[in-house]
């Protein structure tokens, strides 16, 4: 079964957008990429899969929760995709920051630069407990219990996930 998240409650009183509450991607291309990841994960791991987008809808992913529960900090395995910010937008935003005019910038998701031609980057996420080498956490950020890896093509993400994860540990 593949479901789409309407957001994850952070477990505390919360007035902002729910994390993971984007429901679908900003572009059809992004949404299709995450949908293909979901189908692959479901077929490969035979687990329920959750599709989740960030509230800005500029990135999202498909996730399996081998321990049966979804939520913050729970063990998961995922494949994600995100829209790459166009170079001219990056430069314009850097100039605004340099001029101390950052407060005038609209949120990225409000810009009209997102098209079906906007390139994507791809990510692999895996809880350390499912990794062949739990000390190899890729682009790990201090304090995270997950490994993160960025690749340029979706096929690389599939291959990397299969290489990193001990499949026999995945029991849904």
C-alpha positions, 0 to 999 in steps of 0.5 A, a space after each residue: 500500500 502506498 499512502 500520501 502524508 498530510 503531515 507529521 505531528 511534531 508532538 508539541 503544540 504547533 501553529 506552523 505547517 506540518 512537517 511533511 505536509 506538502 501532499 504533492 510535488 510543486 511540479 508534475 515531474 517531481 511528483 512522478 519521480 517520488 511516485 516511482 520511488 514509492 513503487 520501487 520501495 514497495 516492490 523491493 521491500 514489500 512494505 507499506 510506503 508513505 509519500 511525503 513532501 515538505 510543506 513548500 512542495 519543492 522536495 519530497 520522498 517515499 519512505 518505508 518504516 520497517 518497525 511499523 510506525 511513522 513519525 519523527 526520529 523513527 527508523 526509516 528508509 527513503 528515496 527522495 527528490 528535490 527541485 534544483 534552485 535555478 542559478 539565476 535565483 540563487 544569485 539574486 538571493 545571494 545579492 539580496 543577502 549581501 545587501 542585507 535585504 534578505 527580508 524582502 525575499 519571497 519564499 522560494 515556493 512562491 517564485 514562478 521559476 519552477 517548470 517541468 524542465 527544472 532539474 531534480 537531485 535525488 537523495 537516499 536516506 537510511 536509519 543507521 540500524 539498517 546499514 551494512 556499515 552503521 558508521 557510514 552515514 554519508 552526508 550525515 549531520 551531527 546528531 542525526 541517526 540517519 545517513 543521507 546521500 545525494 546522487 544525480 540520477 534516480 538509477 544511482 539512488 536505487 543502486 546505492 540504497 541496495 548497496 547500503 542497506 542490509 535487506 534481511 533486516 527489513 521486515 514489515 
